[in-house]
Amino acid sequence: MINIYGIKTCSTVRKAIKFCKDNNLEHTFFDFRAEPLSEEKVKYFASKVDINLLFNNRGTKYKDLGLKELNLDEAGKLEWLIKENMLLKRPVIEYSKNEENKVLVAFNEETYNNELLNNE
């Protein structure tokens, strides 16, 4: 099972959902604008991928909050991700492969082909 985390209006989230549908991959979508992620879930993502990959420093929310001026370290970025899920780079994909739980961030068709297709 593949879990897709993001917001339904995001174009890359829509690409990830389309990829799953086109490849008949069972998936569940979680809209974190409608239902914010728990602190535990954000920390779990951060334990699986580099916080700098997970943290979206190009989005509107980042600019609106004026976070560039804060020069956040990794702990600061994690703290903000927990408070404000819209700072997560989207989509975040949670899946299992070879009995290992994994996380992908953003949409990359080649990576999705390698990681999500022929998934044990």
The first five atom37 places (N, CA, C, CB, O) and aatype in JSON, in Angstrom:
{
  "aatype": [12, 9, 2, 9, 18, 7, 9, 11, 16, 4, 15, 16, 19, 1, 11, 0, 9, 11, 13, 4, 11, 3, 2, 2, 10, 6, 8, 16, 13, 13, 3, 13, 1, 0, 6, 14, 10, 15, 6, 6, 11, 19, 11, 18, 13, 0, 15, 11, 19, 3, 9, 2, 10, 10, 13, 2, 2, 1, 7, 16, 11, 18, 11, 3, 10, 7, 10, 11, 6, 10, 2, 10, 3, 6, 0, 7, 11, 10, 6, 17, 10, 9, 11, 6, 2, 12, 10, 10, 11, 1, 14, 19, 9, 6, 18, 15, 11, 2, 6, 6, 2, 11, 19, 10, 19, 0, 13, 2, 6, 6, 16, 18, 2, 2, 6, 10, 10, 2, 2, 6],
  "atom_mask": [
    [1, 1, 1, 1, 1],
    [1, 1, 1, 1, 1],
    [1, 1, 1, 1, 1],
    [1, 1, 1, 1, 1],
    [1, 1, 1, 1, 1],
    [1, 1, 1, 0, 1],
    [1, 1, 1, 1, 1],
    [1, 1, 1, 1, 1],
    [1, 1, 1, 1, 1],
    [1, 1, 1, 1, 1],
    [1, 1, 1, 1, 1],
    [1, 1, 1, 1, 1],
    [1, 1, 1, 1, 1],
    [1, 1, 1, 1, 1],
    [1, 1, 1, 1, 1],
    [1, 1, 1, 1, 1],
    [1, 1, 1, 1, 1],
    [1, 1, 1, 1, 1],
    [1, 1, 1, 1, 1],
    [1, 1, 1, 1, 1],
    [1, 1, 1, 1, 1],
    [1, 1, 1, 1, 1],
    [1, 1, 1, 1, 1],
    [1, 1, 1, 1, 1],
    [1, 1, 1, 1, 1],
    [1, 1, 1, 1, 1],
    [1, 1, 1, 1, 1],
    [1, 1, 1, 1, 1],
    [1, 1, 1, 1, 1],
    [1, 1, 1, 1, 1],
    [1, 1, 1, 1, 1],
    [1, 1, 1, 1, 1],
    [1, 1, 1, 1, 1],
    [1, 1, 1, 1, 1],
    [1, 1, 1, 1, 1],
    [1, 1, 1, 1, 1],
    [1, 1, 1, 1, 1],
    [1, 1, 1, 1, 1],
    [1, 1, 1, 1, 1],
    [1, 1, 1, 1, 1],
    [1, 1, 1, 1, 1],
    [1, 1, 1, 1, 1],
    [1, 1, 1, 1, 1],
    [1, 1, 1, 1, 1],
    [1, 1, 1, 1, 1],
    [1, 1, 1, 1, 1],
    [1, 1, 1, 1, 1],
    [1, 1, 1, 1, 1],
    [1, 1, 1, 1, 1],
    [1, 1, 1, 1, 1],
    [1, 1, 1, 1, 1],
    [1, 1, 1, 1, 1],
    [1, 1, 1, 1, 1],
    [1, 1, 1, 1, 1],
    [1, 1, 1, 1, 1],
    [1, 1, 1, 1, 1],
    [1, 1, 1, 1, 1],
    [1, 1, 1, 1, 1],
    [1, 1, 1, 0, 1],
    [1, 1, 1, 1, 1],
    [1, 1, 1, 1, 1],
    [1, 1, 1, 1, 1],
    [1, 1, 1, 1, 1],
    [1, 1, 1, 1, 1],
    [1, 1, 1, 1, 1],
    [1, 1, 1, 0, 1],
    [1, 1, 1, 1, 1],
    [1, 1, 1, 1, 1],
    [1, 1, 1, 1, 1],
    [1, 1, 1, 1, 1],
    [1, 1, 1, 1, 1],
    [1, 1, 1, 1, 1],
    [1, 1, 1, 1, 1],
    [1, 1, 1, 1, 1],
    [1, 1, 1, 1, 1],
    [1, 1, 1, 0, 1],
    [1, 1, 1, 1, 1],
    [1, 1, 1, 1, 1],
    [1, 1, 1, 1, 1],
    [1, 1, 1, 1, 1],
    [1, 1, 1, 1, 1],
    [1, 1, 1, 1, 1],
    [1, 1, 1, 1, 1],
    [1, 1, 1, 1, 1],
    [1, 1, 1, 1, 1],
    [1, 1, 1, 1, 1],
    [1, 1, 1, 1, 1],
    [1, 1, 1, 1, 1],
    [1, 1, 1, 1, 1],
    [1, 1, 1, 1, 1],
    [1, 1, 1, 1, 1],
    [1, 1, 1, 1, 1],
    [1, 1, 1, 1, 1],
    [1, 1, 1, 1, 1],
    [1, 1, 1, 1, 1],
    [1, 1, 1, 1, 1],
    [1, 1, 1, 1, 1],
    [1, 1, 1, 1, 1],
    [1, 1, 1, 1, 1],
    [1, 1, 1, 1, 1],
    [1, 1, 1, 1, 1],
    [1, 1, 1, 1, 1],
    [1, 1, 1, 1, 1],
    [1, 1, 1, 1, 1],
    [1, 1, 1, 1, 1],
    [1, 1, 1, 1, 1],
    [1, 1, 1, 1, 1],
    [1, 1, 1, 1, 1],
    [1, 1, 1, 1, 1],
    [1, 1, 1, 1, 1],
    [1, 1, 1, 1, 1],
    [1, 1, 1, 1, 1],
    [1, 1, 1, 1, 1],
    [1, 1, 1, 1, 1],
    [1, 1, 1, 1, 1],
    [1, 1, 1, 1, 1],
    [1, 1, 1, 1, 1],
    [1, 1, 1, 1, 1],
    [1, 1, 1, 1, 1],
    [1, 1, 1, 1, 1]
  ],
  "atom_positions": [
    [[0.84, -1.19, 0.0], [0.0, 0.0, 0.0], [0.88, 1.24, 0.0], [-0.95, 0.0, 1.22], [1.91, 1.3, 0.68]],
    [[0.47, 2.21, -0.76], [1.19, 3.47, -0.88], [0.35, 4.57, -0.26], [1.53, 3.78, -2.38], [-0.84, 4.7, -0.57]],
    [[0.95, 5.38, 0.6], [0.27, 6.53, 1.17], [0.86, 7.78, 0.55], [0.39, 6.57, 2.73], [2.08, 7.96, 0.52]],
    [[0.0, 8.65, 0.04], [0.42, 9.9, -0.58], [-0.05, 11.03, 0.32], [-0.16, 10.04, -2.02], [-1.24, 11.16, 0.61]],
    [[0.89, 11.87, 0.75], [0.58, 13.0, 1.62], [0.81, 14.29, 0.84], [1.45, 12.97, 2.91], [1.84, 14.46, 0.19]],
    [[-0.15, 15.19, 0.91], [-0.01, 16.47, 0.23], [-1.3, 17.25, 0.31], [0.0, 0.0, 0.0], [-2.08, 17.1, 1.25]],
    [[-1.51, 18.1, -0.68], [-2.77, 18.84, -0.79], [-3.33, 18.61, -2.18], [-2.57, 20.38, -0.51], [-2.59, 18.49, -3.16]],
    [[-4.65, 18.54, -2.27], [-5.26, 18.14, -3.53], [-5.08, 19.15, -4.66], [-6.71, 17.9, -3.32], [-5.25, 18.79, -5.83]],
    [[-4.75, 20.39, -4.35], [-4.58, 21.39, -5.4], [-3.15, 21.44, -5.95], [-4.96, 22.75, -4.87], [-2.88, 22.19, -6.89]],
    [[-2.23, 20.65, -5.4], [-0.83, 20.66, -5.81], [-0.64, 19.82, -7.08], [0.07, 20.13, -4.68], [-1.07, 18.67, -7.13]],
    [[-0.01, 20.39, -8.09], [0.17, 19.69, -9.37], [1.04, 18.44, -9.23], [0.79, 20.64, -10.41], [0.77, 17.44, -9.89]],
    [[2.08, 18.48, -8.39], [2.92, 17.29, -8.26], [2.23, 16.19, -7.47], [4.24, 17.67, -7.58], [2.49, 15.0, -7.69]],
    [[1.35, 16.56, -6.55], [0.55, 15.56, -5.84], [-0.4, 14.89, -6.85], [-0.26, 16.22, -4.67], [-0.57, 13.67, -6.83]],
    [[-1.01, 15.69, -7.72], [-1.89, 15.12, -8.74], [-1.12, 14.18, -9.67], [-2.55, 16.25, -9.57], [-1.66, 13.15, -10.09]],
    [[0.13, 14.51, -10.0], [0.96, 13.63, -10.84], [1.22, 12.31, -10.13], [2.3, 14.32, -11.2], [1.17, 11.25, -10.75]],
    [[1.49, 12.36, -8.83], [1.74, 11.13, -8.06], [0.5, 10.25, -8.01], [2.2, 11.49, -6.62], [0.59, 9.03, -8.17]],
    [[-0.65, 10.86, -7.8], [-1.91, 10.1, -7.77], [-2.18, 9.49, -9.14], [-3.09, 11.01, -7.34], [-2.57, 8.33, -9.24]],
    [[-1.97, 10.26, -10.19], [-2.16, 9.77, -11.56], [-1.2, 8.61, -11.84], [-1.94, 10.91, -12.58], [-1.6, 7.61, -12.44]],
    [[0.05, 8.73, -11.42], [1.02, 7.67, -11.61], [0.5, 6.38, -10.97], [2.39, 8.06, -11.01], [0.54, 5.31, -11.59]],
    [[0.02, 6.47, -9.75], [-0.51, 5.29, -9.05], [-1.72, 4.71, -9.78], [-0.88, 5.64, -7.61], [-1.81, 3.5, -9.96]],
    [[-2.63, 5.56, -10.2], [-3.82, 5.09, -10.92], [-3.43, 4.45, -12.24], [-4.79, 6.24, -11.16], [-3.92, 3.37, -12.57]],
    [[-2.56, 5.11, -13.01], [-2.13, 4.59, -14.31], [-1.43, 3.25, -14.21], [-1.22, 5.59, -14.99], [-1.47, 2.45, -15.15]],
    [[-0.78, 3.0, -13.08], [-0.03, 1.76, -12.88], [-0.74, 0.78, -11.95], [1.34, 2.07, -12.32], [-0.15, -0.19, -11.47]],
    [[-2.03, 1.04, -11.69], [-2.85, 0.16, -10.85], [-2.21, -0.12, -9.49], [-3.12, -1.15, -11.57], [-2.22, -1.25, -9.01]],
    [[-1.65, 0.92, -8.9], [-1.04, 0.79, -7.57], [-2.06, 1.23, -6.52], [0.26, 1.64, -7.47], [-2.61, 2.33, -6.58]],
    [[-2.3, 0.36, -5.56], [-3.23, 0.69, -4.48], [-2.62, 1.81, -3.64], [-3.54, -0.57, -3.6], [-1.48, 1.72, -3.2]],
    [[-3.4, 2.85, -3.42], [-2.89, 4.0, -2.7], [-4.0, 4.7, -1.92], [-2.22, 4.99, -3.66], [-5.18, 4.55, -2.21]],
    [[-3.57, 5.47, -0.93], [-4.48, 6.29, -0.14], [-3.9, 7.69, -0.12], [-4.67, 5.72, 1.32], [-2.7, 7.88, 0.07]],
    [[-4.76, 8.69, -0.3], [-4.33, 10.08, -0.29], [-4.72, 10.72, 1.03], [-4.94, 10.85, -1.47], [-5.85, 10.58, 1.5]],
    [[-3.78, 11.43, 1.63], [-4.01, 12.17, 2.87], [-3.77, 13.65, 2.59], [-3.1, 11.65, 4.02], [-2.65, 14.05, 2.27]],
    [[-4.82, 14.44, 2.72], [-4.73, 15.88, 2.5], [-4.39, 16.55, 3.82], [-6.06, 16.45, 1.9], [-5.25, 16.66, 4.7]],
    [[-3.14, 16.99, 3.97], [-2.75, 17.56, 5.26], [-3.21, 18.99, 5.44], [-1.26, 17.49, 5.43], [-2.99, 19.58, 6.5]],
    [[-3.84, 19.56, 4.43], [-4.49, 20.85, 4.65], [-5.8, 20.6, 5.4], [-4.74, 21.6, 3.29], [-6.16, 21.38, 6.28]],
    [[-6.5, 19.54, 5.04], [-7.77, 19.2, 5.68], [-7.55, 18.58, 7.06], [-8.57, 18.24, 4.8], [-8.3, 18.84, 8.0]],
    [[-6.52, 17.76, 7.17], [-6.23, 17.1, 8.45], [-4.71, 17.1, 8.67], [-6.79, 15.63, 8.47], [-4.0, 16.27, 8.11]],
    [[-4.22, 18.03, 9.49], [-2.77, 18.15, 9.71], [-2.13, 16.86, 10.2], [-2.49, 19.26, 10.71], [-2.76, 16.07, 10.9]],
    [[-0.88, 16.67, 9.82], [-0.13, 15.49, 10.24], [0.28, 15.6, 11.7], [1.1, 15.3, 9.35], [0.49, 16.7, 12.22]],
    [[0.38, 14.46, 12.33], [0.82, 14.44, 13.73], [2.32, 14.75, 13.81], [0.51, 13.06, 14.38], [3.05, 14.6, 12.83]],
    [[2.74, 15.17, 14.97], [4.16, 15.41, 15.21], [4.96, 14.14, 14.95], [4.39, 15.91, 16.66], [6.06, 14.19, 14.38]],
    [[4.41, 12.99, 15.36], [5.09, 11.71, 15.17], [5.29, 11.4, 13.69], [4.3, 10.58, 15.84], [6.34, 10.91, 13.3]],
    [[4.29, 11.69, 12.86], [4.38, 11.4, 11.43], [5.45, 12.28, 10.79], [3.01, 11.61, 10.74], [6.25, 11.8, 9.98]],
    [[5.49, 13.56, 11.12], [6.5, 14.46, 10.56], [7.89, 14.02, 11.0], [6.24, 15.93, 11.0], [8.82, 14.02, 10.19]],
    [[8.05, 13.65, 12.25], [9.35, 13.17, 12.74], [9.75, 11.87, 12.04], [9.31, 12.96, 14.26], [10.93, 11.65, 11.74]],
    [[8.77, 11.03, 11.77], [9.04, 9.78, 11.04], [9.58, 10.1, 9.64], [7.76, 8.91, 10.94], [10.58, 9.53, 9.22]],
    [[8.9, 11.0, 8.93], [9.39, 11.4, 7.6], [10.82, 11.91, 7.69], [8.47, 12.48, 6.98], [11.67, 11.55, 6.87]],
    [[11.08, 12.76, 8.68], [12.42, 13.35, 8.85], [13.47, 12.3, 9.2], [12.38, 14.42, 9.93], [14.66, 12.5, 8.95]],
    [[13.04, 11.18, 9.79], [13.99, 10.11, 10.1], [14.33, 9.29, 8.86], [13.41, 9.19, 11.19], [15.35, 8.59, 8.83]],
    [[13.49, 9.38, 7.84], [13.67, 8.58, 6.62], [14.36, 9.34, 5.49], [12.34, 8.09, 6.13], [15.03, 8.72, 4.66]],
    [[14.21, 10.65, 5.45], [14.83, 11.46, 4.39], [15.46, 12.71, 5.0], [13.77, 11.86, 3.3], [15.1, 13.13, 6.1]],
    [[16.4, 13.27, 4.29], [17.09, 14.48, 4.74], [16.07, 15.6, 4.97], [18.16, 14.92, 3.71], [15.23, 15.86, 4.11]],
    [[16.16, 16.26, 6.1], [15.24, 17.35, 6.44], [15.28, 18.45, 5.39], [15.58, 17.93, 7.82], [14.27, 19.1, 5.14]],
    [[16.43, 18.66, 4.77], [16.55, 19.69, 3.75], [15.79, 19.35, 2.47], [18.0, 19.93, 3.42], [15.37, 20.24, 1.74]],
    [[15.61, 18.06, 2.21], [14.79, 17.61, 1.09], [13.3, 17.75, 1.45], [15.12, 16.15, 0.72], [12.49, 18.11, 0.6]],
    [[12.97, 17.46, 2.68], [11.59, 17.5, 3.14], [11.05, 18.92, 3.29], [11.47, 16.77, 4.47], [9.86, 19.17, 3.1]],
    [[11.93, 19.84, 3.63], [11.55, 21.22, 3.93], [11.5, 22.05, 2.64], [12.54, 21.86, 4.94], [12.51, 22.2, 1.96]],
    [[10.32, 22.58, 2.32], [10.13, 23.37, 1.1], [10.46, 24.84, 1.36], [8.68, 23.22, 0.57], [9.66, 25.57, 1.93]],
    [[11.65, 25.24, 0.93], [12.04, 26.63, 1.12], [11.81, 27.48, -0.12], [13.5, 26.71, 1.53], [12.37, 28.57, -0.26]],
    [[10.97, 26.98, -1.03], [10.64, 27.74, -2.24], [9.17, 28.11, -2.32], [11.02, 26.95, -3.46], [8.75, 28.85, -3.21]],
    [[8.38, 27.6, -1.4], [6.95, 27.8, -1.47], [6.47, 29.12, -0.91], [0.0, 0.0, 0.0], [7.21, 29.86, -0.26]],
    [[5.21, 29.39, -1.17], [4.56, 30.61, -0.72], [4.56, 30.7, 0.81], [3.14, 30.68, -1.25], [4.82, 31.77, 1.36]],
    [[4.26, 29.6, 1.48], [4.18, 29.6, 2.94], [5.53, 30.0, 3.56], [3.74, 28.21, 3.47], [5.57, 30.77, 4.51]],
    [[6.6, 29.48, 3.01], [7.96, 29.81, 3.49], [8.2, 31.31, 3.38], [9.03, 29.02, 2.69], [8.71, 31.94, 4.3]],
    [[7.83, 31.87, 2.25], [8.02, 33.31, 2.03], [7.1, 34.14, 2.91], [7.79, 33.66, 0.55], [7.52, 35.14, 3.49]],
    [[5.83, 33.71, 3.0], [4.86, 34.45, 3.82], [5.27, 34.5, 5.3], [3.48, 33.8, 3.69], [5.05, 35.5, 5.98]],
    [[5.87, 33.43, 5.77], [6.28, 33.37, 7.18], [7.62, 34.06, 7.43], [6.36, 31.93, 7.64], [8.03, 34.22, 8.58]],
    [[8.3, 34.47, 6.37], [9.58, 35.16, 6.53], [10.66, 34.28, 7.13], [0.0, 0.0, 0.0], [11.5, 34.76, 7.89]],
    [[10.65, 33.0, 6.78], [11.58, 32.06, 7.41], [13.01, 32.17, 6.89], [11.09, 30.66, 7.2], [13.94, 31.73, 7.57]],
    [[13.2, 32.76, 5.73], [14.55, 32.89, 5.19], [15.45, 33.67, 6.15], [14.52, 33.58, 3.82], [16.62, 33.34, 6.35]],
    [[14.88, 34.72, 6.74], [15.64, 35.57, 7.66], [16.07, 34.84, 8.93], [14.83, 36.78, 8.02], [16.99, 35.28, 9.61]],
    [[15.4, 33.73, 9.24], [15.71, 33.01, 10.49], [16.92, 32.09, 10.37], [14.51, 32.2, 10.91], [17.45, 31.64, 11.39]],
    [[17.36, 31.8, 9.14], [18.48, 30.87, 8.93], [18.32, 29.61, 9.79], [19.83, 31.56, 9.26], [19.17, 29.31, 10.63]],
    [[17.25, 28.88, 9.57], [16.91, 27.72, 10.39], [17.93, 26.6, 10.25], [15.53, 27.21, 10.02], [18.4, 26.3, 9.16]],
    [[18.26, 25.99, 11.39], [19.06, 24.77, 11.36], [18.1, 23.59, 11.21], [19.96, 24.63, 12.65], [16.89, 23.79, 11.1]],
    [[18.62, 22.37, 11.22], [17.76, 21.19, 11.02], [16.68, 21.08, 12.1], [18.6, 19.93, 11.01], [15.54, 20.75, 11.79]],
    [[17.03, 21.35, 13.34], [16.05, 21.29, 14.43], [14.96, 22.34, 14.23], [16.74, 21.48, 15.8], [13.78, 22.08, 14.46]],
    [[15.36, 23.53, 13.8], [14.39, 24.6, 13.54], [13.47, 24.25, 12.39], [0.0, 0.0, 0.0], [12.27, 24.53, 12.45]],
    [[14.01, 23.64, 11.35], [13.19, 23.22, 10.21], [12.17, 22.18, 10.64], [14.07, 22.67, 9.07], [11.0, 22.25, 10.26]],
    [[12.62, 21.21, 11.44], [11.7, 20.18, 11.92], [10.59, 20.79, 12.76], [12.47, 19.11, 12.73], [9.43, 20.44, 12.62]],
    [[10.95, 21.7, 13.63], [9.96, 22.39, 14.48], [8.91, 23.09, 13.61], [10.66, 23.41, 15.41], [7.71, 23.01, 13.9]],
    [[9.35, 23.78, 12.56], [8.4, 24.47, 11.67], [7.55, 23.49, 10.87], [9.15, 25.39, 10.72], [6.37, 23.74, 10.65]],
    [[8.13, 22.37, 10.43], [7.36, 21.37, 9.69], [6.23, 20.8, 10.55], [8.27, 20.24, 9.2], [5.13, 20.54, 10.06]],
    [[6.52, 20.61, 11.82], [5.5, 20.09, 12.73], [4.38, 21.11, 12.92], [6.13, 19.72, 14.1], [3.21, 20.75, 12.94]],
    [[4.75, 22.38, 13.06], [3.76, 23.45, 13.26], [2.98, 23.76, 11.99], [4.44, 24.71, 13.74], [1.78, 24.07, 12.05]],
    [[3.64, 23.69, 10.85], [3.06, 24.14, 9.59], [3.34, 23.13, 8.47], [3.61, 25.54, 9.21], [4.37, 23.21, 7.8]],
    [[2.41, 22.18, 8.29], [2.58, 21.13, 7.29], [2.75, 21.66, 5.87], [1.42, 20.2, 7.34], [3.31, 20.97, 5.02]],
    [[2.26, 22.87, 5.61], [2.38, 23.42, 4.25], [3.84, 23.69, 3.88], [1.57, 24.71, 4.14], [4.12, 24.02, 2.72]],
    [[4.76, 23.57, 4.82], [6.18, 23.72, 4.52], [6.8, 22.41, 4.02], [6.91, 24.19, 5.76], [7.97, 22.4, 3.61]],
    [[6.03, 21.32, 4.03], [6.52, 20.06, 3.49], [6.57, 20.12, 1.98], [5.64, 18.88, 3.95], [5.64, 20.59, 1.33]],
    [[7.67, 19.65, 1.42], [7.75, 19.52, -0.03], [6.79, 18.39, -0.42], [9.24, 19.23, -0.52], [6.73, 17.36, 0.26]],
    [[6.06, 18.59, -1.5], [5.01, 17.64, -1.85], [5.28, 16.97, -3.19], [3.67, 18.35, -1.9], [5.97, 17.5, -4.06]],
    [[4.72, 15.76, -3.32], [4.09, 14.93, -2.29], [5.13, 14.2, -1.45], [3.13, 13.93, -2.93], [6.3, 14.09, -1.82]],
    [[4.68, 13.7, -0.31], [5.47, 12.77, 0.48], [4.82, 11.41, 0.29], [5.55, 13.19, 2.02], [3.62, 11.25, 0.53]],
    [[5.6, 10.45, -0.15], [5.1, 9.11, -0.45], [5.66, 8.14, 0.59], [5.49, 8.66, -1.9], [6.87, 8.08, 0.81]],
    [[4.77, 7.4, 1.22], [5.17, 6.4, 2.22], [4.8, 5.03, 1.65], [4.47, 6.66, 3.62], [3.66, 4.82, 1.24]],
    [[5.76, 4.11, 1.62], [5.52, 2.79, 1.04], [6.48, 1.78, 1.64], [5.67, 2.84, -0.5], [7.41, 2.14, 2.36]],
    [[6.25, 0.52, 1.34], [7.15, -0.55, 1.78], [7.73, -1.24, 0.55], [6.41, -1.57, 2.69], [7.03, -1.47, -0.44]],
    [[9.0, -1.56, 0.63], [9.66, -2.3, -0.44], [10.63, -3.27, 0.21], [10.4, -1.34, -1.44], [11.45, -2.88, 1.04]],
    [[10.53, -4.52, -0.19], [11.37, -5.57, 0.41], [11.28, -5.55, 1.93], [12.83, -5.4, -0.04], [12.28, -5.66, 2.63]],
    [[10.05, -5.41, 2.41], [9.75, -5.4, 3.85], [10.39, -4.24, 4.61], [10.2, -6.69, 4.46], [10.5, -4.29, 5.83]],
    [[10.81, -3.2, 3.9], [11.37, -2.01, 4.54], [10.45, -0.83, 4.27], [12.81, -1.72, 4.01], [10.01, -0.61, 3.14]],
    [[10.15, -0.06, 5.33], [9.33, 1.14, 5.17], [10.19, 2.25, 4.61], [8.68, 1.57, 6.53], [11.3, 2.5, 5.09]],
    [[9.67, 2.92, 3.58], [10.45, 3.95, 2.88], [9.61, 5.2, 2.67], [10.96, 3.42, 1.54], [8.38, 5.18, 2.78]],
    [[10.31, 6.31, 2.36], [9.65, 7.59, 2.1], [10.32, 8.23, 0.89], [9.72, 8.53, 3.36], [11.55, 8.27, 0.79]],
    [[9.5, 8.72, -0.02], [9.97, 9.52, -1.16], [9.38, 10.91, -1.02], [9.56, 8.87, -2.53], [8.29, 11.09, -0.49]],
    [[10.13, 11.91, -1.5], [9.65, 13.29, -1.46], [9.71, 13.86, -2.87], [10.48, 14.16, -0.47], [10.69, 13.66, -3.59]],
    [[8.65, 14.57, -3.26], [8.52, 15.21, -4.57], [8.12, 14.17, -5.63], [9.84, 15.92, -4.98], [8.03, 12.98, -5.33]],
    [[7.9, 14.62, -6.84], [7.52, 13.72, -7.92], [8.66, 13.62, -8.92], [6.23, 14.18, -8.62], [9.12, 14.62, -9.46]],
    [[9.1, 12.38, -9.15], [10.09, 12.09, -10.17], [9.69, 10.76, -10.78], [11.56, 12.06, -9.58], [9.78, 9.72, -10.13]],
    [[9.24, 10.8, -12.03], [8.69, 9.59, -12.65], [9.7, 8.44, -12.7], [8.22, 9.91, -14.06], [9.34, 7.29, -12.47]],
    [[10.95, 8.74, -12.99], [11.97, 7.68, -13.03], [12.14, 7.03, -11.66], [13.32, 8.25, -13.52], [12.21, 5.8, -11.55]],
    [[12.2, 7.84, -10.62], [12.32, 7.31, -9.26], [11.08, 6.49, -8.9], [12.51, 8.46, -8.24], [11.2, 5.42, -8.31]],
    [[9.91, 6.99, -9.25], [8.68, 6.25, -8.97], [8.68, 4.91, -9.7], [7.44, 7.09, -9.38], [8.29, 3.89, -9.12]],
    [[9.12, 4.9, -10.95], [9.2, 3.64, -11.7], [10.11, 2.65, -10.98], [9.71, 3.9, -13.13], [9.76, 1.48, -10.82]],
    [[11.28, 3.12, -10.55], [12.25, 2.25, -9.88], [11.78, 1.79, -8.51], [13.58, 2.96, -9.74], [12.01, 0.64, -8.13]],
    [[11.13, 2.66, -7.78], [10.78, 2.36, -6.39], [9.39, 1.76, -6.2], [10.87, 3.6, -5.58], [9.21, 0.9, -5.34]],
    [[8.43, 2.19, -6.98], [7.04, 1.8, -6.71], [6.53, 0.67, -7.6], [6.15, 2.99, -6.87], [5.63, -0.06, -7.22]],
    [[7.11, 0.53, -8.78], [6.71, -0.57, -9.65], [7.54, -1.79, -9.29], [6.88, -0.2, -11.15], [8.68, -1.66, -8.84]],
    [[6.99, -2.97, -9.49], [7.66, -4.22, -9.08], [8.0, -4.16, -7.59], [8.95, -4.45, -9.91], [9.06, -4.6, -7.15]],
    [[7.06, -3.61, -6.84], [7.24, -3.41, -5.41], [6.86, -4.67, -4.65], [6.41, -2.21, -4.91], [5.73, -5.13, -4.74]],
    [[7.82, -5.24, -3.91], [7.52, -6.43, -3.1], [6.83, -6.04, -1.82], [8.78, -7.21, -2.8], [6.5, -6.91, -1.01]]
  ]
}
